[in-house]
C-alpha cells in the first residue's frame, strides 16, 4: 500500500474529548514518548552544515524518518551508499549523546497503563538507539519492537505500522497509533490505523485527535479485551 504523501491537506482533529475503542496500540518513540529534539537537532545541524544546506530545511523533514531517507529526500541525486554511511555515523553519534533526552510528560504513567495490554513500539530508530533513548528517559521498552532493522522502507511508508499490528495479532483498523511527525502520521494513516497526534508537530498533519502531551490521554481496558482510549 503506498504511503500517504506529505502534501496531504489535514482535516481538523476531533474536538476533545475524543474516544477510541480498539484492541492494540502502536507507539512512535521520538516526540511521542521521548523528547529527543535536542539531540536530533544537534546531529542534523552538523550534517546540514557539512552539506551546505540550511539546517531549518533539513529539520523540516527529518523528524519521523530514518536518517538515510531524510538524506535522500533532501539530496535525491546523492549516491545511496553515501547516505547509508552517513546514517551509520549519525546513529553512533545519537547513541552516544543523551544530553537533554527526557520523557514526554505523562509517558511513564501512559506506558504503565499499557503494561498488560497489547502494544508495540514502531520507531524509525534502530533497536540500540531505541533502547538507549528509552533508558535515558527512564521508560520501559515494550516487549514488541518494530525498529529500523525490521523494515525495508522508512516512514512515511506504512510497513512499520503494518508489521506492528501483525506482530500483535490484530488488523490495522483494530489498532490506534500515537505519533508526533508528519511522516509518522502519514505512515499510520496509509496503514489504515487511526492516529492520535502528540505535541505541536502533529497538529498540521491530520491526526484523528490531538493531545499536547500524554498527560491528557486515558487508557481503560474493557472486559471483552477492548481498550478505550480517551483524549481529553
Number of C-alpha atoms within 10 A of each C-alpha: 10 11 18 19 14 16 9 12 10 13 12 14 20 15 11 13 13 17 16 18 17 20 25 27 26 29 25 27 24 25 23 24 29 23 20 24 15 14 19 19 17 14 16 18 18 13 17 17 11 9 11 9 14 11 17 13 11 19 15 10 18 23 23 26 23 21 23 21 22 21 24 16 14 15 13 11 9 12 10 14 10 13 18 16 11 16 18 14 11 19 18 13 16 20 16 12 19 17 11 13 22 21 23 22 17 14 22 17 15 17 20 12 14 18 13 9 18 22 25 25 24 32 27 28 24 17 16 12 19 23 17 18 27 21 17 18 21 15 19 14 16 17 10 15 22 26 22 22 11 17 16 9 16 25 28 28 25 26 23 29 32 23 19 27 28 12 15 18 13 16 16 26 15 18 26 27 28 30 32 29 30 28 26 32 31 27 30 31 24 21 25 19 26 22 28 29 30 25 18 14 15 27 23 16 23 22 29 23 25 30 24 19 19 24 16 16 22 15 18 14 17 12 7 7 12 17 23 16 19 17 22 17
